[in-house]
Structures are given as structure tokens and as C-alpha cells.
Amino acid sequence: MPTLPDGSIQLEHVWKKFRADKTVPKFYDQMTRFRRSIGSGNRYDYRWVLKDITLEVEPGKSLALIGINGSGKTTLLKIISQITYQSAGRCDVAGRIGALLSVTAGIHMELTGKENIFLYGAVMGMGRQSIRTKYDEIVEFAGLADAVDRQVKFYSLGMQMRLGFSIAAFLEPDVLLVDEVLAVGDANFQQKCLKRIGEIVKAGTTLLYVSHDLASVEATCETAVWLADAVAVASGPTREVVSLYRKAVEQNAALTTSTEGLVEILKVEIEASDGGQLRSECDLVVRLRLNSPEAIQANIFLGVSQGSAFPMFIVRHDGSFPAGDCEVVCTMRHVPLSKGRYSLWPAMSAHAGGKGKPLLPWRPAMSFDVMGPDFIKLPEGVMVMSNVYVGSDWEIN
Amino acid sequence: MAVTDSYFGQTLEQTDVSSIPAEPSEDLIYHHRVRHFESARALWSHRDIIYTLAERDFRAQYKQASLGIMWALLSPLLTLLIMMVVFSRVKTFGTEGLPYALFVFVGILSWSFFSGALSNGGQSLLSNKALMAKTQFPRECFPLETMCVNALNTVLSWVPLAILFVIFGRAPAITTLWVPVFILIEIIFAAGICMAVASIIIQMRDLMQVLPIITSLGLFATPVIWPLSNIPSNYHLGGGVYVHRAVVNGHVIPGHWVGGIIINLQMVYGFFNPLGPVIDGARRTMLLGHSPQWNLVGVAALGALTYLTFGYRIFKRLEVNFADIA
């Protein structure tokens, strides 16, 4: 086996199975299993959570793992960090691993912040001496100077997360694994973390990053692997993998569009107001054919998103809709969308509030492509949240 | 995934899901091989973690108690007080002329270390499962860490022991210098049991329910309140001739066995329960000023090492699944 340089990760045909017993292993079940093991050789039912994963990261590179919940991202990280072991295949990681899989795991609620810095640092593989030298930096980064002498159980979740991340941020391992831990921090701190991660990578640490926040994935990682149903379905440059993934998510969401609400969508059309191609900054005309069983007074919303259920912007109109079929035409003016694929999400809600069946649930109705200039290249470690305001005109026929 | 000549990640590669076999081929199956030398080295390089976790538990134990760490001293003192009251009233075993409270307290000291290590260490993997599922360092750290906490608590119990010495107007004999040998044997024994129990409890939580029963039973099965000499050192197993009564040179010798298989039950016992010789040895050296019975010490050390070997092997064998089923 050739020795790898510190910081490299090599996975070859890694498989992992989990037990899929329907029952807890009571005595009776143990006996059943024992009988079965004599019979067929299979000791228990299982399912594969990772199938034939091969990937490679060179020292100092960054790789993102994306995929929906339960696709095996965290399990893969755990195998790489040797917290758990693969069922088949080979996994070689060289160098010291810093695994930030859960910020609160190493934190003991009864201890003070200061005691926790030493505890967590040690657990993450930092020597006492090096924690002592970095202690001030850690506290400063976490912004917890006032709170370090308090017991952690009196911290807010965000403060705990800041404490955990700050310790990990100063570990300086050869391989850093980060699993969806930034979600609790406020926007300001998230930005700070992303910047810090960028610095760590620049200093030569290999990064493996798991997140549902595609914007931050694109901002931090060069390459990405998309996991779906235990399989690595695509790998390559982050931008391309992410756009594939986005497309799949949208398709999935569109599939689940159903007649859950009172109002039914019969048809959706999007076109540019001049009849041409959809371009950046053009006026977007959305035609919705709706069917409502009764005349209603309601708010109608139209949102535009990219790859997630959270819209980049949303427009609203308060109107009355006749019983039966009706057509809603909405013109969004000067839509500030750059080149790419987007989803349109309609929704309707009655004025009375969220009682009973929603009129029209928040679901993607269709996706559309916009031509135009590429999105600007962002400064390092910066992600966009796309809080955009768009004016709109409405008419109801 | 298709492996191409291009450097991984440079070009977009898509995998045909149907090309992936349903099961990995036989030669890929991962076998967890334990390299004992490397494990020992990893454990040594992570010794900081053991201290830190022990410190965590020790500190957390007394957090928000207004007397704080004083309790570590107070609770053994209170135990002592209760014992003094109880043992001044109950019928006691023969103690070779030692004050019963002193006799028992030496036993209780080493027993409480062992039972504490067993109950805390046994559950150490379970109670640290959040940490275990998210961080990577040798898993042995958890049971060993709880043992450190127990050791610290036991050391603090030496204060009441000293008080007892003063009360009874005695001083520890010079042979007390042998005591570290017994402590070492006990630590080895406890570590072995701890690791075995901790790794089995993860899979079979039943053991958690049985553990308190076993420990309270063990208290009576171990010479804590009775002397080891209650176990015969020359037990007649069978065979030989029973001489009913003999008169030799005018002396009357009562009935006894001649020949046959005579075994030293103390040594057999000492192998399976090294705590027996440990407690007995501590009493002998510290209180009576005798030198240790080396045959018993040897047997106990052998037993303790056997427990450690098996405990460690069980632990390492089951280690693969810890993070998955904890």
C-alpha cells in the first residue's frame, strides 16, 4: 500500500450496511435470528446506506457532499473519520482528522465555557498546551468573552454552536470534516465561519463539507459529490454537480404537486412580456389557470426559487376569485435573475388565517430557464441569500 | 462509480445506478483487524483525553453543590460514621485481633473502588454515546476515564482511613510499602472487567439491569466483612484415608485425612476473584505488619491479567459496532 501524503482521502468501493430490523432485539427475536442464521447464513435484515462509493481528495482540496436527508452523507463522513467502519471496501485517510459532525456532542452542559474549551479541544485531538496558546483566539472568535465562566447549560443553542465551531476552527487538522453545523448560527457568524473555513483550506487543510445550503457549498468547495439513495450519482466541479442536483430536487418537488388544496392549478405558463426569450431584467408574465369550487377572497403568492423551497423573492396579490375556472396573469417587472434554471412556486391562502385546508399549498408548479449573463463571481467565502424586491402588476379575468 | 483516467473531480461524472451490484463482492468485505501494538500506542498518545474526560466527570459531579469538591471528602467520612455506629452493635467475624471498623474499612475501600469502576465504567460507553458517535479517539478512553474518577474518589477516602488509624491508636506498619502492588492488581482486574462489561452492555442492555444485583452479591462474595482465612487453604477434595483418632507418643490427634487430594481453595478463589488476595494482603501488610503471601499475590496477579486480556479482546472485538448501535 503506497503511503498517502498527509491530508489525502481515498475511498475505494466503500459499502456500508445498517441493520433494518423491524423489532428491537428482544430475546425472542434473538432466537429467531439465531435460527435463521443456521438456515441461510444471513444474521439479520439490513439495508445498504452506502453503495460502492469511490472518491479521492488530494491534500488541500475541498469536496462537498450534497444530497437529500438520509442519502448517506453523514455516514460517509463517519467512515472517513473512523468513528464507524465500512462494511466493505477500503478507506484510507492520512493525517490528523478534525471531525466537526455535531457541535454540541463534545460539550458538557454542567461545565463552564472555559472548561469546555479544554475538554472539547482535547477530544478533538488538540494538546493541552496548544489549546492554552490558542485559548484567547478561540474565545474571541466565538465572541463569548463575557460568558466563558458560565455553565454551558445556561447558553443558548447558538452560543453552544459558536463555542463548538470556534474550537474546531482552531484545531488545524490535516483533514477537516464539517457536517451541517453552521445552520444554527446567525447570519453574521455563518459568514465568519465560512471565511474561517476558507482560510483553513488555504492554509493547506483538506475540507470535506456537508450542507444543504447550496450557496455555501458553491462558495467553499471546488468539487462536489452528489449522493442519492446510497449511491454517488454524480461527481465533478461543484457548479455542475450542484446544478444537476437542483434540477433533480425541482423535478421531485414538482412530482409531489397534487390536489392537496381547495384550488386546483390547471395550467401554468411563463413568458417574457415581449414574447421572446426569458432574459435577465425582462418583464416576466406568468399565466395561471385556476379552478376553484367556490368564489373566494384570498391572497395569491408567486415565488421564484433556485433549488430549494425558499424563494429568492415572492410577490403577493390580494384579490377575489370567481367560482369555476379563472385565469390569473401576473407580470413581474425587471426580474433580476441571472442565467440559470429557476422554479415557480404558487400558493394561495384565505384571509381567515391558517385554519382548515389551505387553498393552494406552497409547491413548485414549473421550472423555467433564464438566459443572460452568468452570475457574478463572488468574493471568496461569500454566499448570496438573494433577498430581492420585485415590483409587480396584477389583473384577474 | 466509473473510475476514469482523469483526475477525480475535474470533469463531471455521472453514475448509472443500475450498474451498481446489489451486494459488494466477497473480496471487498471489510474485516476489522485489531493491531494490539498500534492500539496501545494510539491509547498512549490520547492519554490527555483520559485525564480531560476524568476531570470533566469529577468536576461535573460536584457542580452546583454549594459545598463543591468538599463532598468528595465528606461522603466517605459519613460512610465511615455510619459504619462505626453499625459495627459497634452487630456480631462480627474473627478479625485476628484487629478493630472491626478498621478491618472492614480496608475491605470497603478496595471494594468501593471496584464496584464504582464496574457500575460507572460499565455504563461509560452508553453515557458517552453522543460523544462516541461524533468524535474519534480510542474507545478504551471511556472505561479507563471512569476508572480514573473512581481512583480519585478512592484516594480521597484515605482521609477517613487515616482518622480510623488515629482513633484506634495505631500506625500503618512498615510493610504498608507493599500496598501499591495490591493496588496495581486491583486496577488491572477492574480495567479488564470494566471493558468487557462496557462493550457487552452496548449490545445487551439487559446486563445493565443485572449489574447492581451482581455488585451487591459481590460485596458478600468478597472478603470485605469477613477474613479470607474463612476459606480453607487446605481443602480435602477426596481420596485418602480418614484416621478416626490416633495416639502418637501419648498425644491424642483428632480425626483427620491422610493422603488424598488436598487443594488450596484460597488460591483457586484468588484466581477467580483477585480482590480476595488484594483485600487480605492489604490487611496483612497495613494492619498486621506481615509480609504478603506471595503465592496468593501471584495467583491474583495472574487472574487479574487473564481478566484484562479477555476484557480487552472482547472490547476490541465489539468495538466495530459501538458507534452504530449505541
Contacts between the chains, C-beta under 8 A, distances in Angstrom:
chain1	res1	chain2	res2	distance
A	13	B	24	6.7
A	13	B	28	5.5
A	15	B	24	4.3
A	15	B	28	6.9
A	18	B	324	6.9
A	19	B	324	7.8
A	19	B	325	7.7
A	51	B	20	5.4
A	52	B	1	6.8
A	52	B	20	5.0
A	52	B	21	7.4
A	52	B	24	7.0
A	53	B	1	7.2
A	54	B	1	4.8
A	54	B	3	6.1
A	55	B	1	7.7
A	55	B	8	6.5
A	56	B	8	4.3
A	56	B	9	7.8
A	57	B	8	7.8
A	57	B	9	7.9
A	61	B	9	7.6
A	63	B	9	7.1
A	78	B	133	7.9
A	78	B	323	6.7
A	81	B	136	4.9
A	82	B	136	5.2
A	83	B	132	7.7
A	83	B	133	6.7
A	83	B	134	6.9
A	83	B	135	7.0
A	83	B	136	5.0
A	83	B	323	4.9
A	84	B	323	4.2
A	84	B	324	5.5
A	85	B	30	6.3
A	85	B	32	5.9
A	85	B	320	5.2
A	86	B	30	5.1
A	87	B	24	7.3
A	87	B	29	7.1
A	87	B	30	5.9
A	88	B	24	3.8
A	88	B	28	4.1
A	88	B	29	4.8
A	88	B	30	5.3
A	89	B	24	6.7
A	89	B	28	5.3
A	89	B	30	6.5
A	90	B	28	7.9
A	90	B	30	7.9
A	97	B	136	6.5
A	99	B	134	7.1
A	99	B	135	6.5
A	99	B	136	6.1
A	101	B	133	8.0
A	101	B	134	4.4
A	101	B	135	7.7
A	102	B	130	7.7
A	102	B	134	4.6
A	104	B	130	8.0
A	105	B	130	5.0
A	105	B	131	5.6
A	105	B	133	7.2
A	105	B	134	3.6
A	105	B	135	6.4
A	106	B	131	5.8
A	106	B	134	7.2
A	106	B	135	6.0
A	108	B	56	5.5
A	108	B	60	6.1
A	110	B	59	7.7
A	110	B	60	4.1
A	110	B	63	4.5
A	110	B	64	7.4
A	111	B	56	6.3
A	111	B	59	6.3
A	111	B	60	6.1
A	111	B	63	7.2
A	115	B	56	7.3
A	115	B	59	6.6
A	118	B	52	6.4
A	119	B	52	5.4
A	119	B	53	7.4
A	119	B	55	7.8
A	119	B	56	5.2
A	122	B	48	5.3
A	122	B	49	5.2
A	122	B	52	3.9
A	122	B	53	7.9
A	123	B	49	6.1
A	123	B	52	7.2
A	123	B	53	7.7
A	123	B	131	6.7
A	123	B	135	5.3
A	123	B	137	6.8
A	124	B	135	6.8
A	125	B	46	7.9
A	125	B	137	6.9
A	127	B	48	6.3
A	128	B	48	6.0
A	128	B	52	7.7
A	151	B	63	6.9
A	151	B	64	7.9
A	222	B	9	7.1
A	223	B	8	7.5
A	223	B	9	3.4
A	229	B	17	7.5
A	231	B	15	6.3
A	231	B	17	5.5
A	231	B	20	6.0
A	232	B	1	5.3
A	232	B	15	6.1
A	233	B	14	6.5
A	233	B	15	5.3
A	233	B	17	6.6
A	234	B	12	6.5
A	234	B	13	6.7
A	234	B	14	4.8
A	234	B	15	6.9
A	235	B	1	6.9
A	235	B	8	7.1
A	235	B	9	6.3
A	235	B	12	7.5
A	235	B	13	5.2
A	236	B	9	6.0
A	236	B	10	7.3
A	236	B	11	5.7
A	236	B	12	3.5
A	236	B	13	5.8
A	237	B	9	7.0
A	237	B	10	7.4
A	237	B	11	7.7
A	237	B	12	6.6
A	240	B	12	4.5
A	241	B	12	6.8
A	244	B	12	7.7
A	244	B	14	7.7
